[in-house]
Amino acid sequence: MSLAGKTAIITGGVKNLGAEIAQSLASLGANLALHYNSDKSGDSATNLLKEFKEKFPGTTVKVYQADLTTEAAIEKLFADVKSDFGGIDIVINTVGKVLKKDITSITEAEYDEMFAVNSKCAFFVLKASAKYVNDGGRVVTIVTSLLAAFTGYYSSYAGSKAPVEHFTRAVSKELQPRLISVNSVAPGPMDTEFFYPQESPEAVAYHKSQGLGGRLTDIKDIAPLVKFLVTEGGWITGQTIFANGGYTTR
């Protein structure tokens, strides 16, 4: 299925899963608005922009930097993308932050940051999507398979991702008359730079042991699912899809 002439916003779109999803959509001809947060990702954004211009010469790709923990910043991003591209058809929100701590060690500032990044951002990205996405569009938010797990140390992470399921279901109903599908994808622990800092070698080994083939989820496991949801899978809406190699389920 071609996405030629369609425009996709991918938040966190210049590295890791976001960049992999960007590549999969660019291969179908989609124009891309790729967001990144911190100056540390600036080089990744520049390099990816150069790579895509060479690899997908018929595709328009622009990058945008913003801290998406305020509604004003999210509104500006969507307004700028609409102005630059003329419309928005697909929104993929990969923004997230992990914290692994026992609850007695979590500070109020950490709690506020986790909910700002994982919950507040997702809510206002969905709000902006409802306002800006063209009829027949597609919206996907990345959550976590910990929503189906019963474990300690991730109270602020899983807890701040959990509301996104409820946001997703409500917004999918609100946008149903406009034929816009809205879903969440819940990967297992992913083999990226964000996973390892808070995990001990023993925890890494355990996480690997729970998935198919004794490995972590790879970004290449998730990008095709997102690609499906925004193309042939448009009949699926209001769902949280667990893609984790059998790591956990409900």
C-alpha atoms as an extended CHARMM CRD file, in Angstrom:
* protein
*
       250  EXT
         1         1  MET       CA              0.0000000000        0.0000000000        0.0000000000  PROA      1               0.0000000000
         2         2  SER       CA              1.4830000000        3.3240000000       -1.0350000000  PROA      2               0.0000000000
         3         3  LEU       CA              1.6210000000        6.3100000000        1.3040000000  PROA      3               0.0000000000
         4         4  ALA       CA              2.6450000000        8.6860000000       -1.4650000000  PROA      4               0.0000000000
         5         5  GLY       CA              1.2720000000       12.1450000000       -0.7780000000  PROA      5               0.0000000000
         6         6  LYS       CA              0.6230000000       11.3440000000        2.8990000000  PROA      6               0.0000000000
         7         7  THR       CA              2.4060000000       13.1200000000        5.7470000000  PROA      7               0.0000000000
         8         8  ALA       CA              3.4230000000       11.4350000000        8.9980000000  PROA      8               0.0000000000
         9         9  ILE       CA              4.5460000000       13.0640000000       12.2400000000  PROA      9               0.0000000000
        10        10  ILE       CA              6.8120000000       10.7880000000       14.2800000000  PROA      10              0.0000000000
        11        11  THR       CA              7.6930000000       12.0850000000       17.7290000000  PROA      11              0.0000000000
        12        12  GLY       CA             11.0550000000       10.8100000000       18.8820000000  PROA      12              0.0000000000
        13        13  GLY       CA             11.5480000000       10.0600000000       15.2120000000  PROA      13              0.0000000000
        14        14  VAL       CA             15.3010000000       10.4730000000       14.7040000000  PROA      14              0.0000000000
        15        15  LYS       CA             16.6460000000        7.5380000000       16.7650000000  PROA      15              0.0000000000
        16        16  ASN       CA             15.9320000000        3.9350000000       17.6950000000  PROA      16              0.0000000000
        17        17  LEU       CA             12.3030000000        2.8490000000       17.1890000000  PROA      17              0.0000000000
        18        18  GLY       CA             11.1820000000        6.2210000000       15.8430000000  PROA      18              0.0000000000
        19        19  ALA       CA             13.8450000000        6.2020000000       13.1480000000  PROA      19              0.0000000000
        20        20  GLU       CA             13.0440000000        2.5940000000       12.2190000000  PROA      20              0.0000000000
        21        21  ILE       CA              9.3640000000        3.4650000000       11.8200000000  PROA      21              0.0000000000
        22        22  ALA       CA             10.3360000000        6.5280000000        9.7930000000  PROA      22              0.0000000000
        23        23  GLN       CA             12.3340000000        4.3560000000        7.4130000000  PROA      23              0.0000000000
        24        24  SER       CA              9.4500000000        1.9040000000        6.9790000000  PROA      24              0.0000000000
        25        25  LEU       CA              7.0050000000        4.7100000000        6.1310000000  PROA      25              0.0000000000
        26        26  ALA       CA              9.4620000000        6.4950000000        3.8540000000  PROA      26              0.0000000000
        27        27  SER       CA              9.8270000000        3.2680000000        1.8970000000  PROA      27              0.0000000000
        28        28  LEU       CA              6.0990000000        3.5780000000        1.0790000000  PROA      28              0.0000000000
        29        29  GLY       CA              6.4850000000        7.1760000000       -0.0800000000  PROA      29              0.0000000000
        30        30  ALA       CA              5.2630000000        9.0320000000        3.0150000000  PROA      30              0.0000000000
        31        31  ASN       CA              6.5170000000       12.5360000000        3.7040000000  PROA      31              0.0000000000
        32        32  LEU       CA              7.9870000000       12.7590000000        7.1990000000  PROA      32              0.0000000000
        33        33  ALA       CA              7.9720000000       15.3080000000       10.0090000000  PROA      33              0.0000000000
        34        34  LEU       CA             10.4840000000       13.9270000000       12.5050000000  PROA      34              0.0000000000
        35        35  HSD       CA             10.5590000000       15.3490000000       16.0130000000  PROA      35              0.0000000000
        36        36  TYR       CA             13.3670000000       15.1580000000       18.5600000000  PROA      36              0.0000000000
        37        37  ASN       CA             13.6520000000       16.5200000000       22.0670000000  PROA      37              0.0000000000
        38        38  SER       CA             17.1620000000       17.3210000000       23.2720000000  PROA      38              0.0000000000
        39        39  ASP       CA             20.2480000000       18.8700000000       21.7420000000  PROA      39              0.0000000000
        40        40  LYS       CA             21.9430000000       15.4790000000       22.2580000000  PROA      40              0.0000000000
        41        41  SER       CA             19.8240000000       14.1080000000       19.4170000000  PROA      41              0.0000000000
        42        42  GLY       CA             20.7290000000       16.9410000000       17.0660000000  PROA      42              0.0000000000
        43        43  ASP       CA             23.4820000000       14.9880000000       15.3090000000  PROA      43              0.0000000000
        44        44  SER       CA             21.1620000000       12.0040000000       14.8800000000  PROA      44              0.0000000000
        45        45  ALA       CA             18.5590000000       14.2960000000       13.3250000000  PROA      45              0.0000000000
        46        46  THR       CA             21.0900000000       15.8160000000       10.9110000000  PROA      46              0.0000000000
        47        47  ASN       CA             22.4850000000       12.4310000000        9.8960000000  PROA      47              0.0000000000
        48        48  LEU       CA             19.0490000000       10.8800000000        9.4070000000  PROA      48              0.0000000000
        49        49  LEU       CA             17.8910000000       13.8340000000        7.3400000000  PROA      49              0.0000000000
        50        50  LYS       CA             20.9080000000       13.4510000000        5.0620000000  PROA      50              0.0000000000
        51        51  GLU       CA             20.4300000000        9.6760000000        4.8150000000  PROA      51              0.0000000000
        52        52  PHE       CA             16.7370000000        9.9460000000        3.9070000000  PROA      52              0.0000000000
        53        53  LYS       CA             17.3280000000       12.6460000000        1.3070000000  PROA      53              0.0000000000
        54        54  GLU       CA             19.8020000000       10.3290000000       -0.4100000000  PROA      54              0.0000000000
        55        55  LYS       CA             17.8010000000        7.1280000000        0.0590000000  PROA      55              0.0000000000
        56        56  PHE       CA             14.2970000000        8.4860000000       -0.5890000000  PROA      56              0.0000000000
        57        57  PRO       CA             14.7560000000       11.4020000000       -2.9980000000  PROA      57              0.0000000000
        58        58  GLY       CA             11.0240000000       11.6450000000       -3.7360000000  PROA      58              0.0000000000
        59        59  THR       CA             10.1360000000       12.0440000000       -0.0720000000  PROA      59              0.0000000000
        60        60  THR       CA             10.0370000000       15.3470000000        1.8060000000  PROA      60              0.0000000000
        61        61  VAL       CA             11.6120000000       15.0590000000        5.2670000000  PROA      61              0.0000000000
        62        62  LYS       CA             11.8600000000       17.8310000000        7.8600000000  PROA      62              0.0000000000
        63        63  VAL       CA             13.0330000000       17.7310000000       11.4810000000  PROA      63              0.0000000000
        64        64  TYR       CA             11.6260000000       19.6590000000       14.4300000000  PROA      64              0.0000000000
        65        65  GLN       CA             13.0210000000       20.0940000000       17.9250000000  PROA      65              0.0000000000
        66        66  ALA       CA             10.7010000000       20.5700000000       20.8940000000  PROA      66              0.0000000000
        67        67  ASP       CA             10.1010000000       19.5590000000       24.5040000000  PROA      67              0.0000000000
        68        68  LEU       CA              6.6200000000       18.0720000000       24.2100000000  PROA      68              0.0000000000
        69        69  THR       CA              5.6720000000       18.2370000000       27.8870000000  PROA      69              0.0000000000
        70        70  THR       CA              3.4500000000       21.2880000000       27.3410000000  PROA      70              0.0000000000
        71        71  GLU       CA              0.3300000000       21.6380000000       25.2490000000  PROA      71              0.0000000000
        72        72  ALA       CA              1.7150000000       24.8320000000       23.7170000000  PROA      72              0.0000000000
        73        73  ALA       CA              4.7770000000       23.0090000000       22.3520000000  PROA      73              0.0000000000
        74        74  ILE       CA              2.6580000000       20.1960000000       20.9130000000  PROA      74              0.0000000000
        75        75  GLU       CA              0.2150000000       22.6370000000       19.3360000000  PROA      75              0.0000000000
        76        76  LYS       CA              3.1120000000       24.5270000000       17.7510000000  PROA      76              0.0000000000
        77        77  LEU       CA              4.6290000000       21.3110000000       16.3650000000  PROA      77              0.0000000000
        78        78  PHE       CA              1.3750000000       20.2530000000       14.7260000000  PROA      78              0.0000000000
        79        79  ALA       CA              0.6390000000       23.7470000000       13.4230000000  PROA      79              0.0000000000
        80        80  ASP       CA              4.1480000000       24.0320000000       11.9590000000  PROA      80              0.0000000000
        81        81  VAL       CA              3.9070000000       20.6310000000       10.2850000000  PROA      81              0.0000000000
        82        82  LYS       CA              0.5170000000       21.4520000000        8.8000000000  PROA      82              0.0000000000
        83        83  SER       CA              1.8940000000       24.7440000000        7.5020000000  PROA      83              0.0000000000
        84        84  ASP       CA              5.0030000000       23.0730000000        6.0420000000  PROA      84              0.0000000000
        85        85  PHE       CA              3.2950000000       20.0430000000        4.4920000000  PROA      85              0.0000000000
        86        86  GLY       CA             -0.2590000000       21.2080000000        3.9270000000  PROA      86              0.0000000000
        87        87  GLY       CA             -1.8460000000       18.4860000000        6.0820000000  PROA      87              0.0000000000
        88        88  ILE       CA             -1.2420000000       15.5940000000        8.4860000000  PROA      88              0.0000000000
        89        89  ASP       CA             -2.3890000000       12.0130000000        7.8700000000  PROA      89              0.0000000000
        90        90  ILE       CA             -0.4420000000        9.8660000000       10.3310000000  PROA      90              0.0000000000
        91        91  VAL       CA              0.7950000000       10.4700000000       13.8770000000  PROA      91              0.0000000000
        92        92  ILE       CA              3.1840000000        8.0830000000       15.6380000000  PROA      92              0.0000000000
        93        93  ASN       CA              4.0720000000        9.0350000000       19.2180000000  PROA      93              0.0000000000
        94        94  THR       CA              7.1420000000        7.1730000000       20.4940000000  PROA      94              0.0000000000
        95        95  VAL       CA              8.0080000000        9.6140000000       23.3010000000  PROA      95              0.0000000000
        96        96  GLY       CA              8.6770000000        7.8910000000       26.6070000000  PROA      96              0.0000000000
        97        97  LYS       CA             10.8570000000        7.7920000000       29.6980000000  PROA      97              0.0000000000
        98        98  VAL       CA             11.7560000000        4.7910000000       31.8780000000  PROA      98              0.0000000000
        99        99  LEU       CA             12.4170000000        4.8710000000       35.6160000000  PROA      99              0.0000000000
       100       100  LYS       CA             13.1360000000        1.7430000000       37.6410000000  PROA      100             0.0000000000
       101       101  LYS       CA             13.0420000000        2.4560000000       41.3750000000  PROA      101             0.0000000000
       102       102  ASP       CA             11.2560000000        1.2350000000       44.4730000000  PROA      102             0.0000000000
       103       103  ILE       CA              8.4420000000        3.5870000000       45.3600000000  PROA      103             0.0000000000
       104       104  THR       CA             10.1390000000        4.8860000000       48.5330000000  PROA      104             0.0000000000
       105       105  SER       CA             13.0020000000        6.2300000000       46.3890000000  PROA      105             0.0000000000
       106       106  ILE       CA             10.8960000000        8.0930000000       43.8240000000  PROA      106             0.0000000000
       107       107  THR       CA             10.8900000000       11.8440000000       44.3760000000  PROA      107             0.0000000000
       108       108  GLU       CA              7.9950000000       14.1550000000       43.6400000000  PROA      108             0.0000000000
       109       109  ALA       CA             10.0630000000       15.7450000000       40.8700000000  PROA      109             0.0000000000
       110       110  GLU       CA             10.6460000000       12.3240000000       39.2780000000  PROA      110             0.0000000000
       111       111  TYR       CA              6.9510000000       11.4960000000       39.5340000000  PROA      111             0.0000000000
       112       112  ASP       CA              6.0130000000       14.7770000000       37.8740000000  PROA      112             0.0000000000
       113       113  GLU       CA              8.5370000000       14.2360000000       35.0730000000  PROA      113             0.0000000000
       114       114  MET       CA              7.3860000000       10.6700000000       34.3910000000  PROA      114             0.0000000000
       115       115  PHE       CA              3.7560000000       11.7180000000       34.0740000000  PROA      115             0.0000000000
       116       116  ALA       CA              4.6530000000       14.7720000000       32.0050000000  PROA      116             0.0000000000
       117       117  VAL       CA              6.6110000000       12.6880000000       29.4820000000  PROA      117             0.0000000000
       118       118  ASN       CA              4.5720000000        9.4770000000       29.3970000000  PROA      118             0.0000000000
       119       119  SER       CA              1.0220000000       10.6150000000       30.1160000000  PROA      119             0.0000000000
       120       120  LYS       CA              0.5840000000       14.3600000000       29.6120000000  PROA      120             0.0000000000
       121       121  CYS       CA              2.5120000000       14.3690000000       26.3320000000  PROA      121             0.0000000000
       122       122  ALA       CA              0.4760000000       11.4240000000       25.0140000000  PROA      122             0.0000000000
       123       123  PHE       CA             -2.7930000000       13.1080000000       25.9790000000  PROA      123             0.0000000000
       124       124  PHE       CA             -2.0350000000       16.3680000000       24.2090000000  PROA      124             0.0000000000
       125       125  VAL       CA             -0.5590000000       14.6240000000       21.1620000000  PROA      125             0.0000000000
       126       126  LEU       CA             -3.8820000000       12.7900000000       20.8860000000  PROA      126             0.0000000000
       127       127  LYS       CA             -5.7440000000       16.0800000000       21.3500000000  PROA      127             0.0000000000
       128       128  ALA       CA             -3.6840000000       17.7170000000       18.5930000000  PROA      128             0.0000000000
       129       129  SER       CA             -4.1940000000       14.6600000000       16.3900000000  PROA      129             0.0000000000
       130       130  ALA       CA             -7.9520000000       14.9560000000       16.8010000000  PROA      130             0.0000000000
       131       131  LYS       CA             -7.6930000000       18.5840000000       15.7320000000  PROA      131             0.0000000000
       132       132  TYR       CA             -5.2020000000       18.3080000000       12.8680000000  PROA      132             0.0000000000
       133       133  VAL       CA             -5.2460000000       14.8040000000       11.3520000000  PROA      133             0.0000000000
       134       134  ASN       CA             -7.1170000000       14.4800000000        8.0770000000  PROA      134             0.0000000000
       135       135  ASP       CA            -10.2020000000       12.2790000000        7.8620000000  PROA      135             0.0000000000
       136       136  GLY       CA             -9.1850000000        8.6620000000        7.2840000000  PROA      136             0.0000000000
       137       137  GLY       CA             -5.9320000000        9.1970000000        9.1770000000  PROA      137             0.0000000000
       138       138  ARG       CA             -4.0460000000        6.9390000000       11.5730000000  PROA      138             0.0000000000
       139       139  VAL       CA             -2.7420000000        7.5580000000       15.1010000000  PROA      139             0.0000000000
       140       140  VAL       CA             -0.4770000000        5.1970000000       17.0810000000  PROA      140             0.0000000000
       141       141  THR       CA              1.0740000000        5.6470000000       20.5310000000  PROA      141             0.0000000000
       142       142  ILE       CA              3.8820000000        3.4530000000       21.8800000000  PROA      142             0.0000000000
       143       143  VAL       CA              3.2220000000        2.2400000000       25.4380000000  PROA      143             0.0000000000
       144       144  THR       CA              4.7150000000       -0.7690000000       27.2730000000  PROA      144             0.0000000000
       145       145  SER       CA              4.0390000000       -4.4450000000       27.8890000000  PROA      145             0.0000000000
       146       146  LEU       CA              4.4580000000       -3.7150000000       31.5920000000  PROA      146             0.0000000000
       147       147  LEU       CA              0.7930000000       -2.6880000000       31.4500000000  PROA      147             0.0000000000
       148       148  ALA       CA              0.0910000000       -6.4220000000       31.5490000000  PROA      148             0.0000000000
       149       149  ALA       CA              2.7990000000       -7.3230000000       34.0700000000  PROA      149             0.0000000000
       150       150  PHE       CA              2.6460000000       -7.6880000000       37.8410000000  PROA      150             0.0000000000
       151       151  THR       CA              6.0300000000       -6.5850000000       39.1060000000  PROA      151             0.0000000000
       152       152  GLY       CA              7.8090000000       -4.0910000000       41.2930000000  PROA      152             0.0000000000
       153       153  TYR       CA             10.0990000000       -1.1170000000       40.6810000000  PROA      153             0.0000000000
       154       154  TYR       CA              8.2260000000        0.2500000000       37.6650000000  PROA      154             0.0000000000
       155       155  SER       CA              5.3210000000        1.9300000000       39.4480000000  PROA      155             0.0000000000
       156       156  SER       CA              5.9670000000        5.3800000000       37.9740000000  PROA      156             0.0000000000
       157       157  TYR       CA              6.7620000000        4.0410000000       34.4850000000  PROA      157             0.0000000000
       158       158  ALA       CA              3.9050000000        1.5710000000       34.0120000000  PROA      158             0.0000000000
       159       159  GLY       CA              1.6170000000        3.8650000000       36.0040000000  PROA      159             0.0000000000
       160       160  SER       CA              2.3080000000        6.8490000000       33.7860000000  PROA      160             0.0000000000
       161       161  LYS       CA              1.8200000000        4.7910000000       30.6120000000  PROA      161             0.0000000000
       162       162  ALA       CA             -1.4110000000        3.1550000000       31.8060000000  PROA      162             0.0000000000
       163       163  PRO       CA             -3.6630000000        6.2010000000       31.2310000000  PROA      163             0.0000000000
       164       164  VAL       CA             -2.7180000000        6.1760000000       27.5390000000  PROA      164             0.0000000000
       165       165  GLU       CA             -4.8790000000        3.0750000000       27.0390000000  PROA      165             0.0000000000
       166       166  HSD       CA             -7.9130000000        4.9770000000       28.3090000000  PROA      166             0.0000000000
       167       167  PHE       CA             -7.0330000000        8.0420000000       26.2400000000  PROA      167             0.0000000000
       168       168  THR       CA             -6.6950000000        5.8050000000       23.1760000000  PROA      168             0.0000000000
       169       169  ARG       CA            -10.0370000000        4.0880000000       23.6090000000  PROA      169             0.0000000000
       170       170  ALA       CA            -11.9320000000        7.3350000000       24.2040000000  PROA      170             0.0000000000
       171       171  VAL       CA            -10.3180000000        9.1830000000       21.3050000000  PROA      171             0.0000000000
       172       172  SER       CA            -10.8650000000        6.2350000000       18.9510000000  PROA      172             0.0000000000
       173       173  LYS       CA            -14.5980000000        6.5050000000       19.6080000000  PROA      173             0.0000000000
       174       174  GLU       CA            -14.5870000000       10.2690000000       19.1960000000  PROA      174             0.0000000000
       175       175  LEU       CA            -12.7800000000       10.0210000000       15.8520000000  PROA      175             0.0000000000
       176       176  GLN       CA            -14.6880000000        6.9910000000       14.5590000000  PROA      176             0.0000000000
       177       177  PRO       CA            -17.0970000000        9.1240000000       12.4960000000  PROA      177             0.0000000000
       178       178  ARG       CA            -14.0860000000       10.5830000000       10.6800000000  PROA      178             0.0000000000
       179       179  LEU       CA            -12.6620000000        7.1050000000        9.9280000000  PROA      179             0.0000000000
       180       180  ILE       CA             -9.5020000000        7.8280000000       11.9260000000  PROA      180             0.0000000000
       181       181  SER       CA             -8.0790000000        4.7730000000       13.6960000000  PROA      181             0.0000000000
       182       182  VAL       CA             -6.3570000000        5.2580000000       17.0670000000  PROA      182             0.0000000000
       183       183  ASN       CA             -4.2930000000        2.5070000000       18.6950000000  PROA      183             0.0000000000
       184       184  SER       CA             -1.5200000000        1.8050000000       21.1900000000  PROA      184             0.0000000000
       185       185  VAL       CA              1.3490000000       -0.6430000000       20.6810000000  PROA      185             0.0000000000
       186       186  ALA       CA              2.9550000000       -2.2180000000       23.7480000000  PROA      186             0.0000000000
       187       187  PRO       CA              6.4360000000       -3.6150000000       23.0540000000  PROA      187             0.0000000000
       188       188  GLY       CA              8.3560000000       -5.8340000000       25.4250000000  PROA      188             0.0000000000
       189       189  PRO       CA             11.6800000000       -4.6380000000       26.8670000000  PROA      189             0.0000000000
       190       190  MET       CA             13.4870000000       -3.2690000000       23.8230000000  PROA      190             0.0000000000
       191       191  ASP       CA             17.1250000000       -3.7050000000       22.9360000000  PROA      191             0.0000000000
       192       192  THR       CA             17.9710000000        0.0120000000       22.7840000000  PROA      192             0.0000000000
       193       193  GLU       CA             20.2050000000        2.4120000000       24.6720000000  PROA      193             0.0000000000
       194       194  PHE       CA             17.2760000000        3.3650000000       26.9240000000  PROA      194             0.0000000000
       195       195  PHE       CA             16.8620000000       -0.1430000000       28.3510000000  PROA      195             0.0000000000
       196       196  TYR       CA             20.2360000000       -1.0040000000       29.8360000000  PROA      196             0.0000000000
       197       197  PRO       CA             21.1670000000        1.8590000000       32.2170000000  PROA      197             0.0000000000
       198       198  GLN       CA             18.6160000000        0.9150000000       34.8810000000  PROA      198             0.0000000000
       199       199  GLU       CA             18.9340000000       -2.8860000000       34.5590000000  PROA      199             0.0000000000
       200       200  SER       CA             21.3810000000       -5.2630000000       36.2480000000  PROA      200             0.0000000000
       201       201  PRO       CA             22.9510000000       -8.1020000000       34.2230000000  PROA      201             0.0000000000
       202       202  GLU       CA             20.6690000000      -10.5300000000       36.0620000000  PROA      202             0.0000000000
       203       203  ALA       CA             17.5800000000       -8.5060000000       35.1620000000  PROA      203             0.0000000000
       204       204  VAL       CA             18.6590000000       -8.3060000000       31.5100000000  PROA      204             0.0000000000
       205       205  ALA       CA             19.0920000000      -12.0860000000       31.4530000000  PROA      205             0.0000000000
       206       206  TYR       CA             15.6330000000      -12.5700000000       32.9740000000  PROA      206             0.0000000000
       207       207  HSD       CA             13.9570000000      -10.2290000000       30.4890000000  PROA      207             0.0000000000
       208       208  LYS       CA             15.6330000000      -12.0480000000       27.6190000000  PROA      208             0.0000000000
       209       209  SER       CA             14.5550000000      -15.4320000000       28.9500000000  PROA      209             0.0000000000
       210       210  GLN       CA             10.8770000000      -14.4560000000       28.7780000000  PROA      210             0.0000000000
       211       211  GLY       CA             10.7670000000      -13.7380000000       25.0520000000  PROA      211             0.0000000000
       212       212  LEU       CA             10.8080000000      -15.9020000000       21.9240000000  PROA      212             0.0000000000
       213       213  GLY       CA             14.3350000000      -17.0090000000       21.1320000000  PROA      213             0.0000000000
       214       214  GLY       CA             15.6410000000      -15.8240000000       24.4870000000  PROA      214             0.0000000000
       215       215  ARG       CA             16.0380000000      -12.2300000000       23.3620000000  PROA      215             0.0000000000
       216       216  LEU       CA             14.6770000000       -8.7580000000       23.9160000000  PROA      216             0.0000000000
       217       217  THR       CA             12.1970000000       -7.0530000000       21.6170000000  PROA      217             0.0000000000
       218       218  ASP       CA             13.9610000000       -5.4800000000       18.6380000000  PROA      218             0.0000000000
       219       219  ILE       CA             12.8560000000       -2.2590000000       16.9940000000  PROA      219             0.0000000000
       220       220  LYS       CA             12.5200000000       -4.2940000000       13.7870000000  PROA      220             0.0000000000
       221       221  ASP       CA              9.8170000000       -6.3520000000       15.5500000000  PROA      221             0.0000000000
       222       222  ILE       CA              7.7140000000       -3.2520000000       16.2090000000  PROA      222             0.0000000000
       223       223  ALA       CA              8.1140000000       -1.0590000000       13.1280000000  PROA      223             0.0000000000
       224       224  PRO       CA              6.3060000000       -3.5230000000       10.7960000000  PROA      224             0.0000000000
       225       225  LEU       CA              3.3520000000       -3.6430000000       13.1890000000  PROA      225             0.0000000000
       226       226  VAL       CA              3.0930000000        0.1430000000       13.2510000000  PROA      226             0.0000000000
       227       227  LYS       CA              3.4290000000        0.1680000000        9.4630000000  PROA      227             0.0000000000
       228       228  PHE       CA              0.5370000000       -2.3120000000        9.2440000000  PROA      228             0.0000000000
       229       229  LEU       CA             -1.6800000000       -0.2630000000       11.5530000000  PROA      229             0.0000000000
       230       230  VAL       CA             -1.2450000000        2.8590000000        9.4180000000  PROA      230             0.0000000000
       231       231  THR       CA             -1.8320000000        1.0020000000        6.1320000000  PROA      231             0.0000000000
       232       232  GLU       CA             -3.8280000000       -2.2230000000        5.7110000000  PROA      232             0.0000000000
       233       233  GLY       CA             -4.6440000000       -2.4140000000        9.4250000000  PROA      233             0.0000000000
       234       234  GLY       CA             -6.8790000000        0.6250000000        9.4940000000  PROA      234             0.0000000000
       235       235  TRP       CA             -9.8920000000       -1.4740000000       10.5460000000  PROA      235             0.0000000000
       236       236  ILE       CA             -8.1890000000       -1.9870000000       13.9250000000  PROA      236             0.0000000000
       237       237  THR       CA             -8.9600000000        0.8570000000       16.3350000000  PROA      237             0.0000000000
       238       238  GLY       CA             -9.2070000000        1.4980000000       20.0710000000  PROA      238             0.0000000000
       239       239  GLN       CA             -6.7890000000       -1.3320000000       20.8530000000  PROA      239             0.0000000000
       240       240  THR       CA             -3.6110000000       -1.8930000000       22.8270000000  PROA      240             0.0000000000
       241       241  ILE       CA             -1.5820000000       -4.4700000000       20.9130000000  PROA      241             0.0000000000
       242       242  PHE       CA              1.0300000000       -6.3800000000       22.9140000000  PROA      242             0.0000000000
       243       243  ALA       CA              4.0430000000       -7.2390000000       20.7480000000  PROA      243             0.0000000000
       244       244  ASN       CA              6.6150000000       -8.8090000000       23.0140000000  PROA      244             0.0000000000
       245       245  GLY       CA              7.5220000000      -12.3460000000       21.9190000000  PROA      245             0.0000000000
       246       246  GLY       CA              5.3810000000      -13.8680000000       24.6430000000  PROA      246             0.0000000000
       247       247  TYR       CA              6.9310000000      -11.8150000000       27.4240000000  PROA      247             0.0000000000
       248       248  THR       CA              3.5390000000      -11.2170000000       29.0310000000  PROA      248             0.0000000000
       249       249  THR       CA             -0.1480000000      -10.9760000000       28.2060000000  PROA      249             0.0000000000
       250       250  ARG       CA             -3.4900000000      -10.2460000000       29.8190000000  PROA      250             0.0000000000
